[in-house]
Every structure is written in structure tokens, then in C-alpha cells.
Amino acid sequence: MSSLTDLLPHPIVQAPMAGGVSVPQLAAAVSEAGGLGFLAAGYKTADGMYQEIKQLRGLTHRPFGVNVFMPQPEHPGAATGSTGAAGAARPCAAAVEVYANQLAGEATWYETELGDRDSGRDDGYDAKLAVLLDDPVPVVSFHFGVPAPDVLESLRRLGTLTLVTATTAEEALAVQEAGADAVIAQGVEAGGHQGTHRDSQENDGAGIGLLSLLAQVRETVSIPVVASGGIMRGSQIAAVLAAGASAAQLGTAFLATPESGAHPAHKQALTDPHFVRTELTRAFSGRPARGLVNRFMREHGPYAPAAYPEVHHLTSPLRKAAAKAGDAQGMALWAGQGHRLARDLPAGRLVEVLVAELQEAATALPAGGAGR
Ligand SMILES: Cc1cc2nc3c(=O)[nH]c(=O)nc-3n(C[C@H](O)[C@H](O)[C@H](O)COP(=O)(O)O)c2cc1C
């Protein structure tokens, strides 16, 4: 089977971005330009995911990926068939109830109801896997834990390359031991959710910067590593390749493109000087995710419980109502630390510019380049 780098003319992966951002048009533009376009199956039904796969196949014949969220365990310490998320302590219902009471004013303000916190915790994992095994795609990546080895093996037998996110060297080792083809090293700079395998408030503030993480992961595993977090320029891609990555995965950079399905207010906020910084917050979903600091994050972040996906379900109608009203202060404005460097370029053109910058940076190195 070919490796990720064999599949791609350029070592550039467009990050999967759930919530309607990495739509087929975006993934197609990136894949057509020689990068790897990605669909995000998170929060979608299996059929919704399949419809997007079919749409993407109609737009490009080039390789692409589909990203799947790992299910969250039911009970404290419960095993779920996944090695990564197993053992995570579940929040007590009381903490979610307190948070729901604190969000009541938001529901009144946006003239909506809070969502049903018990709307499910497996994100349709089994049904999505069944689709991906029935009608294989070139690449599948997993977030929030590690699939069981037999799942990875089944995908491999069908010719699908498997990638799993890790945020520490220990998690990267678990990814390798489960039999994935490559690991995505996600630095703390990254926009959106940290793909931590076992969420715990004890780890808050322990996130590792990408270059430091990359070196630790390279010295721990022998499988290829994809570097992700805060990468906005080709020179940064050159840096992670020089540090041992096989490719770079960029989210925020592609979020700003016209093909991305992000809300216009979200795109504008990336370079709006009113949004001066990003933070990791549990305010919207109950799991740490990086976004532009806005009113909702400031008001609710400090006491939001570690309760994913209950908090995600709870805030879903609030986020939808804020988006409908175009109110960036109530939306989840996921963004990485490099957001100010976002460029409003068509996605295919962005890939070309990144490749040119990468080549320039590689040849500028005294040792003669950082190329692969
Ligand atoms: C809006 C948004 C949504 C995201 N959704 C997902 C997702 O569904 N699955 C996933 O594996 N990663 C997701 N991520 C994280 C990315 O995979 C990646 O780690 C991150 O974008 C890299 O940092 P950067 O945004 O600074 O480039 C998301 C990131 C953003 C910005």
C-alpha cells in the first residue's frame, strides 16, 4: 500500500473541520491542487457523511480523506472497544445541570431552548465505519482517541490509509501500537478541539507546542508523522518537515478561503483586530478547543464543566441562533494561534502559494534545504 507522501504531490493536508467548514468544494479544491482535501464526519449522520463523499467524488478523482470522531465512554472507567478514550471519567450530571442553569439567560437572549444534553455520545461511529468499510475512501483519520486494532486492520486491508491524532508522545505510541499508518501530532496552537485521547481537567494547561511535540513524537514512534497546529505559511511547513514531519495539516489557513463553509462572520473575525487572541475553552462543547476569545467564551469559559459531548449538545441551539443572527460574540469561532496570518485566497491558489513559500524556505536553508 502506498504511503501518505506517495499519494500526494505536495506535503499539505487540509484539516478536517466539522461544523460545516470542510465542505466537499473545499476538499476538492485542495485535492485538485495536489494537497489532501478532507471531509469532516463529526456531528453528521452516517448518511450525511456518505452524501458528502459522493459529492466530493463527483468533484475530483484525486485522493481525499474522511475524519471520524471516536465515541466517548458511557461510564467512569468504562471500556468502549477504543483504547484511547477508555477510562476517561465522565462528568457528574449535576455539573452539567449547574452549567445548564448558568446558560439559561443565553437561551432567553437568543430566543431558543437549550439542547438535549443526552443526544448521544458515539457520534454514529459504528454506522460511519460500516459505510467506510463498505465503500472505502483513500484516507480515514480519527480524533479523540484510538480505534481498536481490528478496525485499523480492516481499513488497511481495503487499501485505506489510517491516521490518528495525538497530543503527547504517549498518545502517539498508542496510535502506533494500535497499527495506524501515521500519527497526526497536534500542537497546542491548533484551532478547534484538541484530539486528546483522555480528557481530564488535570491536564488543563499541559498542552505542548508543535515543534516540541514533534521532536518528542519523532523520537518515540517510527510511523510517519503529520504536523498540525498554527501553520499558516510555507516556511512553517519547511520547518516541520525539517523537524521530521512527512506532511503538515492546516485548518485555520483553509478556513478563510472562499470554498470553506465557515460562517462569513467567522471568516471575518480571523483578521478582525477586535479579536486579539485565542484560548482553549470548554464553554461550547465541554472539551478543550481553541477559538477566538469572544463574549461567550469570556463569560462561560471559566466555569464550563469537563462534559463532552453533553455541553456540545446543550449549546448547539445557542450557537445556531447566534450564527443565524450573525452574532460573532455568541458563536464558536474556532481558530489556531496563527489566525492573523489568514489569507482570503481560493483554496487551490493557497496550496500553490504555500508550495512556493515552502520551496523558497527550503532552498534558503544554509544546509541546502529542508525538502523531503
Ligand atoms: C473550525 C475547525 C474545526 C475543526 N474540526 C476538526 C474535526 O472535525 N476533526 C479533526 O480531527 N480536527 C478538527 N480540527 C482541528 C484540525 O484538525 C487541526 O488540528 C487544526 O486546525 C490545526 O491548527 P490550525 O487551525 O492552527 O491550522 C478543527 C479545527 C478548526 C479550526
The ligand as a MOL file (V3000), in Angstrom:
LIG
                    3D

  0  0  0     0  0            999 V3000
M  V30 BEGIN CTAB
M  V30 COUNTS 31 33 0 0 0
M  V30 BEGIN ATOM
M  V30 1 C -13.0270 25.1650 12.6220 0
M  V30 2 C -12.2160 23.9580 12.9670 0
M  V30 3 C -12.8400 22.7120 13.0560 0
M  V30 4 C -12.0870 21.5670 13.3250 0
M  V30 5 N -12.7120 20.3420 13.3130 0
M  V30 6 C -11.9650 19.2120 13.3790 0
M  V30 7 C -12.5450 17.9380 13.1300 0
M  V30 8 O -13.7470 17.8190 12.8670 0
M  V30 9 N -11.7430 16.8520 13.2130 0
M  V30 10 C -10.4000 16.9380 13.4720 0
M  V30 11 O -9.7120 15.9160 13.5030 0
M  V30 12 N -9.8190 18.1500 13.7020 0
M  V30 13 C -10.5640 19.2690 13.6510 0
M  V30 14 N -9.9620 20.4920 13.8340 0
M  V30 15 C -8.5400 20.5430 14.1980 0
M  V30 16 C -7.6610 20.3820 12.9600 0
M  V30 17 O -7.5960 19.0330 12.5890 0
M  V30 18 C -6.2150 20.8550 13.1720 0
M  V30 19 O -5.6450 20.1740 14.2710 0
M  V30 20 C -6.0830 22.3290 13.3990 0
M  V30 21 O -6.9000 23.0630 12.5190 0
M  V30 22 C -4.6380 22.7520 13.1930 0
M  V30 23 O -4.3970 24.0320 13.6690 0
M  V30 24 P -4.5830 25.3470 12.7680 0
M  V30 25 O -6.0470 25.5790 12.7490 0
M  V30 26 O -3.8460 26.3690 13.5230 0
M  V30 27 O -4.0280 25.0510 11.4130 0
M  V30 28 C -10.6920 21.6610 13.5820 0
M  V30 29 C -10.0820 22.9090 13.5090 0
M  V30 30 C -10.8150 24.0510 13.2040 0
M  V30 31 C -10.1060 25.3780 13.0900 0
M  V30 END ATOM
M  V30 BEGIN BOND
M  V30 1 1 1 2
M  V30 2 1 2 3
M  V30 3 2 2 30
M  V30 4 2 3 4
M  V30 5 1 4 5
M  V30 6 1 4 28
M  V30 7 2 5 6
M  V30 8 1 6 7
M  V30 9 1 6 13
M  V30 10 2 7 8
M  V30 11 1 7 9
M  V30 12 1 9 10
M  V30 13 2 10 11
M  V30 14 1 10 12
M  V30 15 2 12 13
M  V30 16 1 13 14
M  V30 17 1 14 15
M  V30 18 1 14 28
M  V30 19 1 15 16
M  V30 20 1 16 17
M  V30 21 1 16 18
M  V30 22 1 18 19
M  V30 23 1 18 20
M  V30 24 1 20 21
M  V30 25 1 20 22
M  V30 26 1 22 23
M  V30 27 1 23 24
M  V30 28 2 24 25
M  V30 29 1 24 26
M  V30 30 1 24 27
M  V30 31 2 28 29
M  V30 32 1 29 30
M  V30 33 1 30 31
M  V30 END BOND
M  V30 END CTAB
M  END
